[in-house]
Amino acid sequence: MVNPITETPKTLVNAPFKADHVGSLLRPDSIHQARKEFKEGIITAEQLRKWKRLKSNASSTNKLKSV
């Protein structure tokens, strides 16, 4: 029996999946700049999508090369 004043009960969860965090959740400054330009109407939504795709592919390639 767990004493709620002196001990914290442990929670065990047997989830039907496993999740690992790989990589960084921080976006590069160039993505922030592209989003800002989109909001200001300097670039189109299609240009923003292409920019994101280019940057995500480049970072994936760089990660693979460094391994």
N, CA, C and O atoms as a CHARMM CRD file, in Angstrom:
* protein
*
  268
    1    1 MET  N      0.84200  -1.18300   0.00000 PROA 1      0.00000
    2    1 MET  CA     0.00000   0.00000   0.00000 PROA 1      0.00000
    3    1 MET  C      0.88700   1.24600   0.00000 PROA 1      0.00000
    4    1 MET  O      1.89700   1.29100   0.70200 PROA 1      0.00000
    5    2 VAL  N      0.51400   2.24300  -0.77600 PROA 2      0.00000
    6    2 VAL  CA     1.28300   3.47100  -0.91700 PROA 2      0.00000
    7    2 VAL  C      0.73800   4.53000   0.02000 PROA 2      0.00000
    8    2 VAL  O     -0.46900   4.76900   0.06400 PROA 2      0.00000
    9    3 ASN  N      1.63000   5.16600   0.77200 PROA 3      0.00000
   10    3 ASN  CA     1.25000   6.26500   1.63700 PROA 3      0.00000
   11    3 ASN  C      1.24700   7.53300   0.78000 PROA 3      0.00000
   12    3 ASN  O      2.31800   7.95500   0.34200 PROA 3      0.00000
   13    4 PRO  N      0.09600   8.16000   0.52000 PROA 4      0.00000
   14    4 PRO  CA     0.02600   9.31000  -0.38000 PROA 4      0.00000
   15    4 PRO  C      0.76900  10.54000   0.12900 PROA 4      0.00000
   16    4 PRO  O      1.04700  11.45000  -0.65200 PROA 4      0.00000
   17    5 ILE  N      1.09400  10.58700   1.40400 PROA 5      0.00000
   18    5 ILE  CA     1.79500  11.74700   1.94300 PROA 5      0.00000
   19    5 ILE  C      3.30500  11.62000   1.71800 PROA 5      0.00000
   20    5 ILE  O      3.96600  12.61700   1.42800 PROA 5      0.00000
   21    6 THR  N      3.84800  10.43300   1.84500 PROA 6      0.00000
   22    6 THR  CA     5.29900  10.26200   1.75300 PROA 6      0.00000
   23    6 THR  C      5.76700   9.64000   0.43800 PROA 6      0.00000
   24    6 THR  O      6.94500   9.73600   0.09600 PROA 6      0.00000
   25    7 GLU  N      4.87900   9.01800  -0.28500 PROA 7      0.00000
   26    7 GLU  CA     5.28400   8.33700  -1.50900 PROA 7      0.00000
   27    7 GLU  C      4.38700   8.72900  -2.68300 PROA 7      0.00000
   28    7 GLU  O      3.20300   9.02100  -2.51200 PROA 7      0.00000
   29    8 THR  N      4.96600   8.72600  -3.84500 PROA 8      0.00000
   30    8 THR  CA     4.20500   8.98100  -5.05700 PROA 8      0.00000
   31    8 THR  C      3.93200   7.64500  -5.73300 PROA 8      0.00000
   32    8 THR  O      4.86600   6.88500  -5.98600 PROA 8      0.00000
   33    9 PRO  N      2.67900   7.34600  -6.02800 PROA 9      0.00000
   34    9 PRO  CA     2.39700   6.06900  -6.69600 PROA 9      0.00000
   35    9 PRO  C      2.96900   6.07100  -8.11600 PROA 9      0.00000
   36    9 PRO  O      2.99600   7.10500  -8.78400 PROA 9      0.00000
   37   10 LYS  N      3.41500   4.92000  -8.55900 PROA 10     0.00000
   38   10 LYS  CA     3.95200   4.78900  -9.90600 PROA 10     0.00000
   39   10 LYS  C      2.85000   4.28900 -10.82900 PROA 10     0.00000
   40   10 LYS  O      2.07900   3.39400 -10.48000 PROA 10     0.00000
   41   11 THR  N      2.79500   4.87900 -11.99900 PROA 11     0.00000
   42   11 THR  CA     1.79900   4.48200 -12.98000 PROA 11     0.00000
   43   11 THR  C      2.48700   3.66800 -14.06900 PROA 11     0.00000
   44   11 THR  O      3.46600   4.12100 -14.66300 PROA 11     0.00000
   45   12 LEU  N      1.99000   2.50100 -14.32300 PROA 12     0.00000
   46   12 LEU  CA     2.51600   1.66900 -15.39100 PROA 12     0.00000
   47   12 LEU  C      1.48700   1.61900 -16.51000 PROA 12     0.00000
   48   12 LEU  O      0.30400   1.36600 -16.28200 PROA 12     0.00000
   49   13 VAL  N      1.95800   1.86200 -17.70300 PROA 13     0.00000
   50   13 VAL  CA     1.07200   1.83700 -18.86200 PROA 13     0.00000
   51   13 VAL  C      1.69000   0.90600 -19.89900 PROA 13     0.00000
   52   13 VAL  O      2.85500   1.05600 -20.26700 PROA 13     0.00000
   53   14 ASN  N      0.91900  -0.03000 -20.35300 PROA 14     0.00000
   54   14 ASN  CA     1.37200  -0.90900 -21.43000 PROA 14     0.00000
   55   14 ASN  C      0.65700  -0.48400 -22.69600 PROA 14     0.00000
   56   14 ASN  O     -0.37600  -1.04200 -23.06700 PROA 14     0.00000
   57   15 ALA  N      1.22100   0.50600 -23.34600 PROA 15     0.00000
   58   15 ALA  CA     0.62400   1.03700 -24.57000 PROA 15     0.00000
   59   15 ALA  C      0.86000   0.06500 -25.72700 PROA 15     0.00000
   60   15 ALA  O      1.85300  -0.66200 -25.72800 PROA 15     0.00000
   61   16 PRO  N     -0.03900   0.04700 -26.70500 PROA 16     0.00000
   62   16 PRO  CA     0.11900  -0.85200 -27.84800 PROA 16     0.00000
   63   16 PRO  C      1.10800  -0.31400 -28.89100 PROA 16     0.00000
   64   16 PRO  O      1.14800  -0.80400 -30.01900 PROA 16     0.00000
   65   17 PHE  N      1.89700   0.68300 -28.51800 PROA 17     0.00000
   66   17 PHE  CA     2.85300   1.27800 -29.44600 PROA 17     0.00000
   67   17 PHE  C      4.07500   1.74200 -28.67700 PROA 17     0.00000
   68   17 PHE  O      4.06200   1.83000 -27.44900 PROA 17     0.00000
   69   18 LYS  N      5.12500   2.03700 -29.41700 PROA 18     0.00000
   70   18 LYS  CA     6.34600   2.59300 -28.83200 PROA 18     0.00000
   71   18 LYS  C      6.66400   3.86400 -29.60100 PROA 18     0.00000
   72   18 LYS  O      6.57900   3.88700 -30.82900 PROA 18     0.00000
   73   19 ALA  N      7.02500   4.90900 -28.89600 PROA 19     0.00000
   74   19 ALA  CA     7.34300   6.17600 -29.55400 PROA 19     0.00000
   75   19 ALA  C      8.73000   6.63600 -29.12700 PROA 19     0.00000
   76   19 ALA  O      9.04400   6.68100 -27.93700 PROA 19     0.00000
   77   20 ASP  N      9.54600   6.97300 -30.09900 PROA 20     0.00000
   78   20 ASP  CA    10.86900   7.51400 -29.84000 PROA 20     0.00000
   79   20 ASP  C     10.95400   8.88200 -30.48800 PROA 20     0.00000
   80   20 ASP  O     10.48500   9.08400 -31.60800 PROA 20     0.00000
   81   21 HSD  N     11.55700   9.81600 -29.77500 PROA 21     0.00000
   82   21 HSD  CA    11.77900  11.14600 -30.35400 PROA 21     0.00000
   83   21 HSD  C     13.13100  11.11700 -31.04900 PROA 21     0.00000
   84   21 HSD  O     14.15500  10.83400 -30.42800 PROA 21     0.00000
   85   22 VAL  N     13.12400  11.41300 -32.33900 PROA 22     0.00000
   86   22 VAL  CA    14.35600  11.43300 -33.11400 PROA 22     0.00000
   87   22 VAL  C     14.47100  12.78900 -33.78700 PROA 22     0.00000
   88   22 VAL  O     13.55500  13.21000 -34.49300 PROA 22     0.00000
   89   23 GLY  N     15.56800  13.46500 -33.57900 PROA 23     0.00000
   90   23 GLY  CA    15.76800  14.75100 -34.23300 PROA 23     0.00000
   91   23 GLY  C     15.37100  15.91400 -33.35200 PROA 23     0.00000
   92   23 GLY  O     15.16300  15.77300 -32.14700 PROA 23     0.00000
   93   24 SER  N     15.27300  17.05100 -33.98000 PROA 24     0.00000
   94   24 SER  CA    14.99500  18.28600 -33.26600 PROA 24     0.00000
   95   24 SER  C     13.60700  18.80500 -33.62900 PROA 24     0.00000
   96   24 SER  O     13.16600  18.68000 -34.77100 PROA 24     0.00000
   97   25 LEU  N     12.93900  19.37600 -32.66400 PROA 25     0.00000
   98   25 LEU  CA    11.63800  19.99400 -32.91800 PROA 25     0.00000
   99   25 LEU  C     11.78900  21.47300 -33.25200 PROA 25     0.00000
  100   25 LEU  O     10.81600  22.13500 -33.61200 PROA 25     0.00000
  101   26 LEU  N     12.99300  21.98300 -33.13200 PROA 26     0.00000
  102   26 LEU  CA    13.23000  23.38800 -33.45100 PROA 26     0.00000
  103   26 LEU  C     13.33400  23.56400 -34.95700 PROA 26     0.00000
  104   26 LEU  O     14.01300  22.79700 -35.64000 PROA 26     0.00000
  105   27 ARG  N     12.66100  24.57100 -35.46000 PROA 27     0.00000
  106   27 ARG  CA    12.71500  24.84100 -36.89200 PROA 27     0.00000
  107   27 ARG  C     13.82500  25.85400 -37.17400 PROA 27     0.00000
  108   27 ARG  O     14.06600  26.75700 -36.37300 PROA 27     0.00000
  109   28 PRO  N     14.49300  25.70000 -38.30700 PROA 28     0.00000
  110   28 PRO  CA    15.55800  26.64700 -38.64400 PROA 28     0.00000
  111   28 PRO  C     14.99900  28.04900 -38.88400 PROA 28     0.00000
  112   28 PRO  O     13.82300  28.21600 -39.20600 PROA 28     0.00000
  113   29 ASP  N     15.85100  29.03900 -38.72300 PROA 29     0.00000
  114   29 ASP  CA    15.44100  30.43300 -38.92300 PROA 29     0.00000
  115   29 ASP  C     14.90400  30.67400 -40.32900 PROA 29     0.00000
  116   29 ASP  O     14.02400  31.51200 -40.52300 PROA 29     0.00000
  117   30 SER  N     15.43100  29.94400 -41.31000 PROA 30     0.00000
  118   30 SER  CA    14.97100  30.13500 -42.68800 PROA 30     0.00000
  119   30 SER  C     13.49000  29.76600 -42.84600 PROA 30     0.00000
  120   30 SER  O     12.78300  30.37600 -43.64900 PROA 30     0.00000
  121   31 ILE  N     13.02300  28.78000 -42.09300 PROA 31     0.00000
  122   31 ILE  CA    11.59800  28.41400 -42.13700 PROA 31     0.00000
  123   31 ILE  C     10.76200  29.53500 -41.51600 PROA 31     0.00000
  124   31 ILE  O      9.71100  29.90000 -42.04200 PROA 31     0.00000
  125   32 HSD  N     11.23600  30.07300 -40.39900 PROA 32     0.00000
  126   32 HSD  CA    10.51400  31.18500 -39.76000 PROA 32     0.00000
  127   32 HSD  C     10.43400  32.38300 -40.70900 PROA 32     0.00000
  128   32 HSD  O      9.40200  33.04700 -40.80100 PROA 32     0.00000
  129   33 GLN  N     11.53300  32.64800 -41.40800 PROA 33     0.00000
  130   33 GLN  CA    11.56500  33.76400 -42.34700 PROA 33     0.00000
  131   33 GLN  C     10.58600  33.52000 -43.49700 PROA 33     0.00000
  132   33 GLN  O      9.87000  34.43300 -43.90700 PROA 33     0.00000
  133   34 ALA  N     10.55600  32.30000 -44.01200 PROA 34     0.00000
  134   34 ALA  CA     9.64500  31.97200 -45.11300 PROA 34     0.00000
  135   34 ALA  C      8.18800  32.12400 -44.66700 PROA 34     0.00000
  136   34 ALA  O      7.36100  32.62800 -45.42800 PROA 34     0.00000
  137   35 ARG  N      7.86800  31.69800 -43.45300 PROA 35     0.00000
  138   35 ARG  CA     6.49600  31.85500 -42.94700 PROA 35     0.00000
  139   35 ARG  C      6.13300  33.33000 -42.80900 PROA 35     0.00000
  140   35 ARG  O      5.01200  33.73700 -43.11400 PROA 35     0.00000
  141   36 LYS  N      7.09900  34.12500 -42.34500 PROA 36     0.00000
  142   36 LYS  CA     6.86700  35.56700 -42.20800 PROA 36     0.00000
  143   36 LYS  C      6.59400  36.18600 -43.58000 PROA 36     0.00000
  144   36 LYS  O      5.68500  37.00300 -43.73000 PROA 36     0.00000
  145   37 GLU  N      7.39100  35.79100 -44.58100 PROA 37     0.00000
  146   37 GLU  CA     7.20100  36.30400 -45.92900 PROA 37     0.00000
  147   37 GLU  C      5.84500  35.88700 -46.49600 PROA 37     0.00000
  148   37 GLU  O      5.21200  36.65500 -47.21900 PROA 37     0.00000
  149   38 PHE  N      5.40200  34.67900 -46.17100 PROA 38     0.00000
  150   38 PHE  CA     4.07800  34.22300 -46.61700 PROA 38     0.00000
  151   38 PHE  C      2.97600  35.07900 -45.99100 PROA 38     0.00000
  152   38 PHE  O      2.05000  35.51100 -46.67700 PROA 38     0.00000
  153   39 LYS  N      3.08600  35.32000 -44.68100 PROA 39     0.00000
  154   39 LYS  CA     2.07800  36.13600 -43.99400 PROA 39     0.00000
  155   39 LYS  C      2.02500  37.55900 -44.55000 PROA 39     0.00000
  156   39 LYS  O      0.96400  38.18200 -44.58000 PROA 39     0.00000
  157   40 GLU  N      3.17600  38.06600 -44.98800 PROA 40     0.00000
  158   40 GLU  CA     3.23400  39.42400 -45.54100 PROA 40     0.00000
  159   40 GLU  C      2.86400  39.46200 -47.02100 PROA 40     0.00000
  160   40 GLU  O      2.80200  40.53500 -47.62000 PROA 40     0.00000
  161   41 GLY  N      2.61700  38.29100 -47.61000 PROA 41     0.00000
  162   41 GLY  CA     2.21000  38.23300 -49.00800 PROA 41     0.00000
  163   41 GLY  C      3.35800  38.30100 -50.00400 PROA 41     0.00000
  164   41 GLY  O      3.13800  38.51500 -51.19600 PROA 41     0.00000
  165   42 ILE  N      4.57200  38.12100 -49.52300 PROA 42     0.00000
  166   42 ILE  CA     5.74000  38.18100 -50.40200 PROA 42     0.00000
  167   42 ILE  C      5.88200  36.89300 -51.20800 PROA 42     0.00000
  168   42 ILE  O      6.25400  36.93100 -52.38100 PROA 42     0.00000
  169   43 ILE  N      5.58600  35.74500 -50.57800 PROA 43     0.00000
  170   43 ILE  CA     5.62900  34.47400 -51.29000 PROA 43     0.00000
  171   43 ILE  C      4.26000  33.80200 -51.20600 PROA 43     0.00000
  172   43 ILE  O      3.45500  34.12100 -50.33200 PROA 43     0.00000
  173   44 THR  N      4.00900  32.87400 -52.12100 PROA 44     0.00000
  174   44 THR  CA     2.72200  32.17200 -52.16400 PROA 44     0.00000
  175   44 THR  C      2.76100  30.93900 -51.25600 PROA 44     0.00000
  176   44 THR  O      3.82000  30.53800 -50.77200 PROA 44     0.00000
  177   45 ALA  N      1.58600  30.35300 -51.04000 PROA 45     0.00000
  178   45 ALA  CA     1.50100  29.13400 -50.24000 PROA 45     0.00000
  179   45 ALA  C      2.29700  28.00800 -50.89500 PROA 45     0.00000
  180   45 ALA  O      2.95300  27.22100 -50.21300 PROA 45     0.00000
  181   46 GLU  N      2.23500  27.94000 -52.22300 PROA 46     0.00000
  182   46 GLU  CA     2.99000  26.90500 -52.94500 PROA 46     0.00000
  183   46 GLU  C      4.49000  27.08700 -52.75200 PROA 46     0.00000
  184   46 GLU  O      5.21100  26.10700 -52.56900 PROA 46     0.00000
  185   47 GLN  N      4.96900  28.33000 -52.78900 PROA 47     0.00000
  186   47 GLN  CA     6.39200  28.59900 -52.57000 PROA 47     0.00000
  187   47 GLN  C      6.79600  28.21200 -51.14000 PROA 47     0.00000
  188   47 GLN  O      7.88000  27.67300 -50.91800 PROA 47     0.00000
  189   48 LEU  N      5.91800  28.49300 -50.18300 PROA 48     0.00000
  190   48 LEU  CA     6.19900  28.13100 -48.79100 PROA 48     0.00000
  191   48 LEU  C      6.29700  26.61300 -48.65200 PROA 48     0.00000
  192   48 LEU  O      7.20800  26.10800 -47.99600 PROA 48     0.00000
  193   49 ARG  N      5.36400  25.88500 -49.26700 PROA 49     0.00000
  194   49 ARG  CA     5.40300  24.41900 -49.21300 PROA 49     0.00000
  195   49 ARG  C      6.69000  23.87900 -49.83000 PROA 49     0.00000
  196   49 ARG  O      7.32000  22.98100 -49.27000 PROA 49     0.00000
  197   50 LYS  N      7.07900  24.42000 -50.97600 PROA 50     0.00000
  198   50 LYS  CA     8.31700  23.97500 -51.62500 PROA 50     0.00000
  199   50 LYS  C      9.52500  24.25000 -50.73500 PROA 50     0.00000
  200   50 LYS  O     10.42000  23.41200 -50.62500 PROA 50     0.00000
  201   51 TRP  N      9.55400  25.41600 -50.10100 PROA 51     0.00000
  202   51 TRP  CA    10.65500  25.79300 -49.22100 PROA 51     0.00000
  203   51 TRP  C     10.75700  24.82800 -48.03800 PROA 51     0.00000
  204   51 TRP  O     11.84800  24.38700 -47.67900 PROA 51     0.00000
  205   52 LYS  N      9.60400  24.50400 -47.43500 PROA 52     0.00000
  206   52 LYS  CA     9.59500  23.57100 -46.30800 PROA 52     0.00000
  207   52 LYS  C     10.08400  22.19900 -46.75100 PROA 52     0.00000
  208   52 LYS  O     10.87000  21.55400 -46.05700 PROA 52     0.00000
  209   53 ARG  N      9.60400  21.75600 -47.92500 PROA 53     0.00000
  210   53 ARG  CA    10.00800  20.45400 -48.44700 PROA 53     0.00000
  211   53 ARG  C     11.51500  20.42000 -48.69600 PROA 53     0.00000
  212   53 ARG  O     12.18700  19.45000 -48.34700 PROA 53     0.00000
  213   54 LEU  N     12.03400  21.47600 -49.29700 PROA 54     0.00000
  214   54 LEU  CA    13.47400  21.55200 -49.56600 PROA 54     0.00000
  215   54 LEU  C     14.27700  21.48700 -48.27300 PROA 54     0.00000
  216   54 LEU  O     15.25800  20.75000 -48.17300 PROA 54     0.00000
  217   55 LYS  N     13.85500  22.25700 -47.29700 PROA 55     0.00000
  218   55 LYS  CA    14.59200  22.32100 -46.03500 PROA 55     0.00000
  219   55 LYS  C     14.49700  20.99800 -45.27300 PROA 55     0.00000
  220   55 LYS  O     15.49000  20.55700 -44.69300 PROA 55     0.00000
  221   56 SER  N     13.33300  20.35800 -45.26100 PROA 56     0.00000
  222   56 SER  CA    13.19800  19.10100 -44.52900 PROA 56     0.00000
  223   56 SER  C     14.00300  17.99800 -45.20900 PROA 56     0.00000
  224   56 SER  O     14.59600  17.16000 -44.53000 PROA 56     0.00000
  225   57 ASN  N     14.03300  17.98600 -46.54500 PROA 57     0.00000
  226   57 ASN  CA    14.83400  16.98800 -47.25800 PROA 57     0.00000
  227   57 ASN  C     16.32200  17.23200 -47.04500 PROA 57     0.00000
  228   57 ASN  O     17.09000  16.28200 -46.90000 PROA 57     0.00000
  229   58 ALA  N     16.73100  18.48200 -47.02400 PROA 58     0.00000
  230   58 ALA  CA    18.14400  18.81500 -46.82000 PROA 58     0.00000
  231   58 ALA  C     18.59500  18.41100 -45.42500 PROA 58     0.00000
  232   58 ALA  O     19.69700  17.88700 -45.26500 PROA 58     0.00000
  233   59 SER  N     17.77100  18.64100 -44.41600 PROA 59     0.00000
  234   59 SER  CA    18.17400  18.28500 -43.05600 PROA 59     0.00000
  235   59 SER  C     18.20800  16.77300 -42.89000 PROA 59     0.00000
  236   59 SER  O     19.06400  16.26000 -42.16900 PROA 59     0.00000
  237   60 SER  N     17.29700  16.04400 -43.54100 PROA 60     0.00000
  238   60 SER  CA    17.31300  14.58200 -43.47800 PROA 60     0.00000
  239   60 SER  C     18.57000  14.03900 -44.13000 PROA 60     0.00000
  240   60 SER  O     19.19800  13.12000 -43.60400 PROA 60     0.00000
  241   61 THR  N     18.93900  14.59500 -45.26200 PROA 61     0.00000
  242   61 THR  CA    20.14100  14.15600 -45.97600 PROA 61     0.00000
  243   61 THR  C     21.38300  14.43800 -45.14800 PROA 61     0.00000
  244   61 THR  O     22.28700  13.60400 -45.08100 PROA 61     0.00000
  245   62 ASN  N     21.43800  15.60900 -44.51400 PROA 62     0.00000
  246   62 ASN  CA    22.58800  15.95800 -43.68800 PROA 62     0.00000
  247   62 ASN  C     22.71500  15.02800 -42.50100 PROA 62     0.00000
  248   62 ASN  O     23.82600  14.65100 -42.13000 PROA 62     0.00000
  249   63 LYS  N     21.60900  14.65500 -41.90300 PROA 63     0.00000
  250   63 LYS  CA    21.63800  13.74600 -40.75300 PROA 63     0.00000
  251   63 LYS  C     22.15700  12.38300 -41.18100 PROA 63     0.00000
  252   63 LYS  O     22.93300  11.75800 -40.45900 PROA 63     0.00000
  253   64 LEU  N     21.72900  11.91400 -42.36200 PROA 64     0.00000
  254   64 LEU  CA    22.18700  10.61300 -42.82800 PROA 64     0.00000
  255   64 LEU  C     23.66800  10.62500 -43.15500 PROA 64     0.00000
  256   64 LEU  O     24.36700   9.64300 -42.90800 PROA 64     0.00000
  257   65 LYS  N     24.15700  11.73900 -43.71300 PROA 65     0.00000
  258   65 LYS  CA    25.57500  11.82600 -44.04000 PROA 65     0.00000
  259   65 LYS  C     26.44900  11.83900 -42.79500 PROA 65     0.00000
  260   65 LYS  O     27.57700  11.34600 -42.82400 PROA 65     0.00000
  261   66 SER  N     25.93800  12.40100 -41.70100 PROA 66     0.00000
  262   66 SER  CA    26.74500  12.53300 -40.49900 PROA 66     0.00000
  263   66 SER  C     26.83000  11.22600 -39.71300 PROA 66     0.00000
  264   66 SER  O     27.65000  11.10600 -38.80300 PROA 66     0.00000
  265   67 VAL  N     25.99900  10.25400 -40.05300 PROA 67     0.00000
  266   67 VAL  CA    25.98900   8.97900 -39.31200 PROA 67     0.00000
  267   67 VAL  C     27.08600   8.06800 -39.75100 PROA 67     0.00000
  268   67 VAL  O     27.21500   6.96100 -39.22800 PROA 67     0.00000
